[in-house]
Amino acid sequence: MTCSWLHPLKSWSLRGARGGSAPKTRQPIRPDLLLIPLVGFDESLYRLGYGGGYYDRTIVRFIPRPLVLGIGYDHSRLKTIYPQDLDIPMDRIITESGMLQNSTSP
């Protein structure tokens, strides 16, 4: 696994769209691991997020798919989140008491 560190002052420009920061180069990043925050999750490792679908749309674009690790709290575990067709389950979820792993994940 490789680790990429983007130094905020050296790798970002302040000339992005709508006045925000944007990378100076447009080289694609292919991560080996994604850490995803969880508002809630269920036993099938589907996550409840903030409602925009941004993480799901990002995950599906990576080929090969990186290991997707959700980070949350035990008290946010739900019976089901009623996943929709475009929802993507996490490979693993880590909470303060341990890790849940999908039986098909690497």
N, C-alpha and C positions, 0 to 999 in steps of 0.2 A: 504494500500500500504506500502510495506517495502522499505527501502532505504539501499543500500549496498555501503559502501565507502571502496575502496581499497587504503590503504596507500602505496604509491609508493616504499618506502624503506623497508617496512615490508612484503608486500605480493608479491613482484616481485624478481626474481632472474636474474642475468646477464648471465645465462647459457642456454639461449634459442637457438632455431635453428638459424643457420647462425650468431651466436654471438649476437643476439638481446635479449631483455628482455623477460622473460616468467614467468607465474605464478608459485609460488612454489608448489601449490596444483592444482589438476586437477578437483576440484569440479565444476560441472556445475552451471552457474548463470542463474536464471530464472527471468528476469526483468519484472516488471509490466508496464513499460513505456520505450519507445525508443525515443530519440530525434535525428532526422535525418536532416542534413543540405540539403538545396535545392539550386541548381544553377538556376532552373526554375520550374514552376508548371503550371498545367492547372485547369480548372473549375471542372474536374472530380477527382481532388486531386492526379493525377499522378505526380510524380516528375521527373525532369531532374537532373541527378547527374553528376558524373565524368566519366561515361561510362564503369565502370567495372562490374556492377551488384552485387556488394558486399552486399549492404544493402538488396536488394531483396532476395538474397540467404540466408541471415541471418534471415530475418523476417519469411520466410516460414518454417524454421526449428523449431521455437518455438511453442510448444503445451502446454498450450493454448497460443494463440497469444497475445502479450502485446499490449497496446494502442500505436499506432504509430503516433508520432507528428512531422510534418515537420516544420522546422524553415527557413523562407526566407524573402524576401523583396517584397513589392507590385510591384516594377518595373520589377520583374522577372516573372510576371504572363504572360502566353502565351495562345493563343486561344486553342491550343492542342500541346501536345508533341508527338503525334502519338505513343501511347503506344504499346509495343510489348506483345506477349503472356506471358512472364515471369515477366513483370512489375507489381508491387503491389501498389495499391493506398494507400495514407496515410489515417488515420482515421480523422485527423485534421491537418490544416496548420495554423500556427500563423505568422503574419506579423506585421509590425509596426502600421498598422491601425486596426487590429482585427484578428478574427479567422474564418476560413472556416471549416465546419464540414460535413463529409459524412453522409447522412441520415440514413445509416445502422450501423454507428459506435456506440459504447457504450457511 
